[in-house]
């Protein structure tokens, strides 16, 4: 992967970004900045150092999941981070771009100010589900397009 900088979406030109699917393109180009301004999500873009072009992005949104712990017979809340989108431009060559975006997203999610224990992703295709499974994400038995990964310290 060429040299990239990962920074929060600000005023970068994302008009020509093409992640290969309509939903991530539309989100990045039309909604991401508004979600950040409202504090709903953080979108991070990968900027190719030489050209300054946005070559990929991911969006993280905090959430809390409540569940009943059968071992302690108590309800528990778990802070999770939802990986809403992860996409790289179809013009980017090489397989390392997606893994670099994911590694940066997991690193940010582990930060103490975020405090997430689990990362959740809902994929758009079966191939994307397989890709996340290769990185240690486990499928939700009730929804095979939803995957989870524990965030180590």
Secondary structure as the mmCIF struct_conf table of DSSP 4:
data_model
#
loop_
_struct_conf.conf_type_id
_struct_conf.id
_struct_conf.beg_label_comp_id
_struct_conf.beg_label_asym_id
_struct_conf.beg_label_seq_id
_struct_conf.end_label_comp_id
_struct_conf.end_label_asym_id
_struct_conf.end_label_seq_id
STRN STRN1 UNK A 4 UNK A 8
BEND BEND1 UNK A 10 UNK A 11
TURN_TY1_P TURN_TY1_P1 UNK A 15 UNK A 16
BEND BEND2 UNK A 20 UNK A 21
HELX_RH_AL_P HELX_RH_AL_P1 UNK A 22 UNK A 26
HELX_RH_PI_P HELX_RH_PI_P1 UNK A 27 UNK A 31
HELX_RH_AL_P HELX_RH_AL_P2 UNK A 32 UNK A 37
TURN_TY1_P TURN_TY1_P2 UNK A 38 UNK A 39
BEND BEND3 UNK A 40 UNK A 40
STRN STRN2 UNK A 42 UNK A 48
TURN_TY1_P TURN_TY1_P3 UNK A 49 UNK A 51
STRN STRN3 UNK A 54 UNK A 69
TURN_TY1_P TURN_TY1_P4 UNK A 70 UNK A 73
STRN STRN4 UNK A 74 UNK A 88
TURN_TY1_P TURN_TY1_P5 UNK A 90 UNK A 91
BEND BEND4 UNK A 94 UNK A 95
HELX_RH_AL_P HELX_RH_AL_P3 UNK A 96 UNK A 110
BEND BEND5 UNK A 111 UNK A 111
TURN_TY1_P TURN_TY1_P6 UNK A 112 UNK A 114
BEND BEND6 UNK A 117 UNK A 117
STRN STRN5 UNK A 118 UNK A 122
BEND BEND7 UNK A 124 UNK A 125
HELX_RH_AL_P HELX_RH_AL_P4 UNK A 126 UNK A 134
TURN_TY1_P TURN_TY1_P7 UNK A 135 UNK A 136
HELX_LH_PP_P HELX_LH_PP_P1 UNK A 137 UNK A 137
STRN STRN6 UNK A 138 UNK A 140
TURN_TY1_P TURN_TY1_P8 UNK A 141 UNK A 142
STRN STRN7 UNK A 143 UNK A 150
#
